[in-house]
Amino acid sequence: MDISIYFQPSLVESETYLPTQLGSQIERFTASDNFPMLENKSIAIIGVLEDRGSINNLGTKNAPDLVRKYLYKLFSLTQNSAIVDLGNIHQGFTKEDTYFALSSAITSLVKKNIIPIIIGGGQDLTYANFIAYEKLEQMVNVVSVDPVFDIGNIDDRNVNSSNYLGNIILHQPNFLFNYSNIGYQTYFVEQPALDLISKLYFDAYRLGFFKFNIEEIEPIVRNADILSFDISAIRFSDAPGCGNHSPNGFYGEEACQIMRYAGLSEKISSLGIYEINPSFDNNNQTVHLAAQMIWCFLDGFYNRKKDFPFSVKAEVTKFIVFIEEGKYEINFFKSNKSDRWWMEVPYPSSKNSKFERHLMVPCSYSDYQTACSQNLPDRWWQTIQKLV
């Protein structure tokens, strides 16, 4: 499929970059350069010039090239960059046309094992990202860094940034296995939304939960196929460029740490940073931070440990925990390369199945400690409920 028909060149002014800066190493689609080749590429940057679904935040379509301006000036982590910048997806006649173009491009890239990094537009573009996986015929996990859940009115099928999650949940056919929210702020979330998240056995973690244990975000992100980052999840003082900003949220360095965790994950196959609005920005502070967040993702990507799936026993240490006098047996695995943890969750027994099967779920050392205290880890319990 020729995805070049959906793109137009970025309008970043030509500058002279040092050989070690990303601007020299990223193959780009510009007015003077043809659409790049995708062979031997690992990451593709995509700008989206669409903000009609961004509630209370019109102007997000102007973010992509400003983020690029700062990204290109950052120094590369490797001499053999496999990054391509495909330019911007132009705004369609309707926003649904833009969704179709973005979804088609993501499907094509993921099939080629290229990770799309989406910049610009409202968080409703997460819905288009999700739809791309329908054509890939795979179950997916979506992780959102967001102060709210964006479920909206369940009956409203007009997708926007405040109800995209509700549309994902109701989409048929259903191929959403799990949704996790990182950093919701309780005063922005009504109780029925929390009840729905709990009823569906999805995961939701309050901002305060990570105040002194930011490392607990790592296994959540490691389990994601799609990562959606709403820039309003970062506090106003660090990222003022958003119409929905708030005094509270993650610090800029914490946002960068989350993105590095995403880069380290061998599972993640697409991600987007949304709701960046230059109209509200202060001295381009937010677009500069977004560029550094992307750099941190690249840092994680180029430092992947490739420790899952496990190929030899020497790569992991196995711990077996028996709970309630053997009623439950949970196998934990600790990577000897990265010190990361996984646990086995058994599939429900089937009369038609001749083999016992398990799902390997990313977890943390605290989950192992919980099991050793004779309590079932929440991650284990919620996963097994979805498998029933």
QUIPE-V459014 format. One record per pair of residues at least 12 apart in sequence whose ideal C-beta (glycine too) atoms are under 6 Angstrom apart, sorted by the first residue. I is the first residue (numbers start at 1). J is the second residue. D is the distance in Angstrom with one decimal. If there is no record, write none. Layout:
BEGIN
i->[I | I]
j->[J | J]
d->[D | D]
END
This chain:
BEGIN
i->[1 | 3 | 3 | 4 | 6 | 6 | 6 | 7 | 7 | 7 | 8 | 8 | 8 | 9 | 9 | 9 | 9 | 10 | 10 | 10 | 10 | 11 | 12 | 12 | 12 | 20 | 20 | 21 | 22 | 22 | 22 | 23 | 25 | 25 | 26 | 26 | 27 | 28 | 29 | 29 | 36 | 41 | 41 | 41 | 42 | 43 | 43 | 44 | 44 | 44 | 44 | 44 | 45 | 45 | 46 | 46 | 46 | 47 | 47 | 47 | 47 | 48 | 48 | 48 | 48 | 49 | 49 | 49 | 49 | 50 | 50 | 50 | 50 | 51 | 51 | 52 | 53 | 53 | 53 | 53 | 53 | 54 | 54 | 55 | 55 | 55 | 56 | 56 | 57 | 57 | 57 | 57 | 59 | 59 | 60 | 60 | 60 | 60 | 62 | 63 | 63 | 63 | 64 | 64 | 64 | 66 | 66 | 67 | 67 | 67 | 67 | 70 | 70 | 70 | 71 | 71 | 74 | 77 | 77 | 78 | 89 | 89 | 99 | 102 | 103 | 103 | 103 | 106 | 106 | 106 | 107 | 107 | 110 | 115 | 116 | 117 | 118 | 119 | 122 | 122 | 123 | 123 | 123 | 123 | 124 | 124 | 124 | 124 | 126 | 126 | 127 | 127 | 127 | 129 | 129 | 130 | 139 | 139 | 140 | 141 | 141 | 141 | 141 | 141 | 142 | 142 | 143 | 143 | 143 | 143 | 144 | 144 | 145 | 145 | 145 | 145 | 146 | 146 | 147 | 147 | 147 | 147 | 148 | 148 | 149 | 149 | 150 | 150 | 150 | 151 | 151 | 151 | 152 | 154 | 179 | 180 | 180 | 181 | 182 | 182 | 183 | 183 | 184 | 185 | 201 | 201 | 201 | 214 | 214 | 216 | 217 | 218 | 219 | 219 | 219 | 221 | 221 | 222 | 222 | 223 | 224 | 225 | 226 | 227 | 227 | 227 | 228 | 229 | 230 | 230 | 231 | 231 | 232 | 232 | 232 | 233 | 233 | 234 | 234 | 234 | 235 | 235 | 238 | 238 | 239 | 239 | 240 | 240 | 241 | 241 | 241 | 241 | 241 | 242 | 242 | 243 | 243 | 252 | 255 | 256 | 256 | 256 | 259 | 259 | 259 | 260 | 260 | 260 | 262 | 263 | 263 | 263 | 264 | 264 | 266 | 273 | 276 | 305 | 305 | 307 | 307 | 307 | 315 | 316 | 316 | 317 | 318 | 319 | 321 | 321 | 323 | 330 | 330 | 331 | 332 | 341 | 341 | 341 | 342 | 342 | 343 | 343 | 344 | 345 | 345 | 345 | 345 | 345 | 346 | 347 | 348 | 348 | 361 | 363 | 367]
j->[108 | 105 | 108 | 35 | 89 | 101 | 105 | 86 | 87 | 89 | 87 | 88 | 90 | 29 | 30 | 31 | 87 | 65 | 68 | 87 | 88 | 65 | 65 | 68 | 69 | 75 | 76 | 75 | 72 | 74 | 76 | 72 | 76 | 81 | 83 | 85 | 84 | 85 | 86 | 87 | 84 | 82 | 84 | 114 | 82 | 83 | 115 | 84 | 86 | 109 | 114 | 116 | 85 | 117 | 86 | 116 | 118 | 64 | 88 | 119 | 120 | 89 | 120 | 121 | 125 | 61 | 88 | 90 | 91 | 91 | 95 | 98 | 121 | 121 | 122 | 95 | 95 | 122 | 124 | 160 | 161 | 122 | 161 | 160 | 161 | 162 | 243 | 244 | 243 | 244 | 275 | 277 | 277 | 279 | 121 | 122 | 275 | 277 | 278 | 120 | 276 | 278 | 88 | 119 | 120 | 278 | 287 | 119 | 287 | 290 | 291 | 287 | 288 | 291 | 291 | 294 | 295 | 299 | 302 | 302 | 101 | 102 | 128 | 128 | 128 | 131 | 132 | 129 | 132 | 270 | 132 | 135 | 269 | 269 | 270 | 271 | 272 | 273 | 161 | 274 | 161 | 230 | 274 | 275 | 159 | 160 | 161 | 164 | 164 | 228 | 159 | 164 | 167 | 226 | 270 | 168 | 175 | 177 | 225 | 177 | 178 | 223 | 224 | 225 | 179 | 226 | 180 | 221 | 224 | 227 | 181 | 228 | 182 | 183 | 229 | 233 | 230 | 233 | 184 | 185 | 188 | 233 | 188 | 189 | 165 | 193 | 162 | 164 | 165 | 165 | 166 | 193 | 166 | 166 | 202 | 203 | 220 | 204 | 205 | 217 | 207 | 233 | 204 | 207 | 382 | 385 | 386 | 254 | 257 | 364 | 258 | 261 | 362 | 363 | 364 | 261 | 262 | 265 | 362 | 362 | 268 | 269 | 270 | 262 | 268 | 271 | 272 | 273 | 274 | 275 | 275 | 276 | 244 | 245 | 275 | 249 | 250 | 249 | 250 | 255 | 248 | 249 | 251 | 252 | 286 | 289 | 280 | 282 | 276 | 277 | 280 | 281 | 286 | 275 | 277 | 277 | 280 | 289 | 293 | 292 | 293 | 296 | 293 | 296 | 297 | 296 | 299 | 300 | 297 | 297 | 300 | 301 | 300 | 304 | 308 | 290 | 290 | 337 | 338 | 335 | 337 | 338 | 336 | 333 | 335 | 334 | 333 | 332 | 371 | 372 | 374 | 343 | 371 | 344 | 368 | 363 | 364 | 365 | 360 | 362 | 361 | 363 | 358 | 359 | 361 | 380 | 383 | 384 | 358 | 387 | 387 | 388 | 383 | 379 | 379]
d->[5.1 | 4.6 | 5.0 | 4.1 | 5.2 | 3.9 | 5.6 | 5.4 | 4.5 | 6.0 | 5.8 | 5.5 | 4.9 | 5.2 | 4.8 | 4.8 | 4.9 | 5.4 | 6.0 | 4.9 | 5.8 | 5.4 | 5.1 | 4.9 | 5.7 | 5.3 | 5.6 | 5.7 | 5.3 | 5.4 | 5.3 | 3.2 | 5.0 | 3.8 | 4.8 | 5.2 | 4.9 | 4.3 | 5.6 | 3.8 | 4.7 | 5.2 | 4.7 | 5.4 | 4.0 | 4.7 | 5.0 | 5.1 | 5.4 | 5.4 | 5.1 | 5.2 | 4.4 | 5.1 | 5.5 | 5.3 | 5.1 | 2.8 | 3.8 | 5.2 | 5.0 | 4.9 | 4.8 | 4.2 | 5.9 | 4.4 | 5.2 | 5.7 | 4.9 | 5.2 | 6.0 | 4.3 | 4.6 | 5.8 | 5.8 | 4.5 | 5.3 | 4.8 | 3.5 | 4.3 | 5.6 | 2.8 | 5.0 | 5.5 | 5.0 | 4.7 | 4.9 | 5.7 | 3.6 | 5.8 | 5.7 | 5.3 | 4.5 | 4.0 | 5.3 | 5.6 | 5.9 | 5.1 | 5.1 | 4.4 | 4.0 | 5.9 | 5.6 | 4.6 | 4.0 | 5.5 | 4.3 | 5.1 | 4.8 | 4.8 | 5.4 | 6.0 | 4.7 | 3.7 | 4.0 | 5.7 | 4.9 | 5.8 | 4.9 | 5.5 | 5.1 | 5.6 | 3.8 | 4.4 | 4.6 | 4.6 | 4.4 | 5.9 | 3.8 | 5.7 | 4.4 | 4.8 | 5.2 | 5.9 | 4.9 | 6.0 | 3.4 | 5.9 | 3.9 | 6.0 | 4.5 | 5.0 | 4.1 | 5.7 | 5.3 | 5.1 | 4.6 | 4.6 | 5.4 | 4.2 | 5.0 | 4.4 | 5.6 | 5.6 | 5.7 | 5.2 | 5.2 | 4.2 | 4.2 | 5.6 | 4.5 | 5.5 | 5.3 | 5.2 | 5.0 | 4.8 | 4.7 | 5.8 | 3.8 | 5.2 | 5.4 | 4.5 | 4.7 | 5.6 | 4.6 | 4.7 | 4.3 | 5.5 | 5.9 | 4.4 | 5.4 | 5.4 | 4.8 | 5.9 | 5.9 | 5.0 | 5.6 | 5.6 | 4.6 | 5.2 | 4.3 | 5.3 | 4.9 | 5.2 | 4.5 | 4.0 | 5.2 | 4.5 | 5.6 | 5.9 | 4.6 | 5.1 | 5.7 | 5.4 | 4.6 | 4.6 | 5.3 | 5.9 | 6.0 | 5.8 | 5.6 | 4.6 | 4.0 | 5.3 | 5.0 | 4.5 | 5.1 | 4.5 | 4.1 | 4.7 | 5.3 | 5.5 | 5.4 | 5.2 | 5.9 | 3.9 | 5.7 | 4.8 | 5.7 | 5.2 | 4.8 | 5.0 | 4.6 | 5.5 | 5.6 | 5.4 | 5.8 | 4.9 | 5.2 | 5.2 | 5.7 | 3.8 | 5.8 | 4.0 | 4.5 | 5.6 | 6.0 | 4.7 | 5.6 | 5.4 | 5.1 | 3.3 | 3.0 | 5.2 | 5.4 | 5.6 | 5.9 | 5.2 | 5.6 | 5.9 | 5.5 | 4.2 | 4.5 | 4.4 | 4.4 | 4.4 | 5.6 | 4.2 | 5.6 | 4.2 | 2.3 | 4.0 | 4.1 | 5.9 | 6.0 | 5.4 | 5.7 | 4.5 | 4.2 | 4.2 | 4.3 | 5.4 | 5.7 | 4.6 | 5.7 | 4.8 | 5.6 | 4.3 | 4.2 | 5.9 | 5.6 | 5.8 | 5.4 | 4.3 | 5.0 | 4.9 | 5.8 | 5.9 | 4.9 | 5.8 | 5.5 | 4.8 | 4.2 | 4.7 | 5.3 | 5.8 | 4.6 | 5.4 | 5.4 | 5.6 | 5.8 | 5.6 | 5.4 | 5.5 | 5.8]
END
